[in-house]
Amino acid sequence: MAAAVDERFLLSDRQRDDLLDRIGQCPQNGHVLRAFLSSVALAALRPQEASALRVRDVDLPDQGPGELMIHPCRLKDGRGAVDGARVVRAVPASPELVEILKAEVARRGLGPEDLMFTRDDGRPLTGAVYRRAWRQVRESVLEASEFSSPLVRSVSDLRDTCIATWLSGPRTAWKIIMVADRTGVSVSSLARRFPHCFQPPASAEASNALIEAAFAIADLYCEPARAAR
């Protein structure tokens, strides 16, 4: 089971944007690294999912939000398949992310079957490449105390920050279900991974009631599929 996220080490919007802007300035692979990491930071994709994304999987309208179709891929967390990684899901793309991806498609003249993210020389954008670049830009942007802390130490922490943002503010059971659908995890996984997002100021009873309501909606949500079988 993944450890709970410590809210003290989630990025602010300013920190996120500073890091993404700086990595975009890298002389080698800067543009594609910024686009790749933006898909993790703004659409809460797993890095492996972003690596597998093809142009045919993205809807990038001239204006407004778009959509990313995330297909099943082989993901491992060290013990088995990652929760929710085996189903196709639709993920909304913010207008900001749409513009970033459109620029990348135009810059490289990509066709529908092309991978969205490859290095400038056409080779795959591997984990070793983007993790090394992330370590370097993290050190150059963050304060010394921040760099030595767990703050966004992993590229996957960008996904956690996005999920926590989606869970912030007024929460309804339906909103939690939608976040679970977008991110490809279960409601119970969200509650375990982001416990601070399930603790409203009112009381522990209110938090429990919210989680129970989310599970109830999840059961109703799955009922048509059960009936069809």
Steps between C-alpha positions, in 0.01 A plus 500: 500500500635841405584728790274794581598830340638760740321824414802701618693379197248578228598770250335838482384614156790745489758232579349267242500765228856609585624141469317437173618830351860429597503148357363644177820706477728194497713517184447130435144360485365802690177541302400136514593469868277797583210352301550155653520624858206736445284199413593348836461826693180628337314178408627273781633239258739237625840558333471161328159597361633828366790315334254275315274785382458530123365793300188299409421479874470874552216737410645850469228749396572850379350642819410372844583174674591178321514133591762228531413134450719290725532137396597205719872448542721277707574690820663358810529636851749237613237252620249471219285690254430862588141564611282612210771480233326233293198696382461760225407837643433852375695778672413867449779722371493860619525777239855563625601139437321498163712793383821335620421174319387677181830687494691172533301335218563800273868535596580143401240454226351196670250265336217304668709188560801682641586498867427836661832508682837397355843652532624757250696229317188280470599249764255404780469733798609249762463518876875542539493810277209683662598405855852635448367823353251532787774464763704771332216751460374430851841589639520819292151630589431399859647656812769291671261400779235404245744302288614297802138427595265246338334786307419363152806276517341265248334587169197304626462761775373737229207261453435495875491880513248509214276240665510686832400820317205323337390375842527842663213735567141389558483122465198296406484125460452545126807724473710231670369240257592723206854552631538125546382442142737763360803367682434129459486409868228390739325727749652303786848555352438874486393501864812310606739698282359848575357479853532876554253556215237294683512689829269804489516738796154403625561157646632152444140383465451730202813361336385142557156582362655647188712190436203271566288702257772470237505122538120493470513698176779273373273198550219668305745610233608140441149349513421522124818313418410226747150473358637475147710201595 
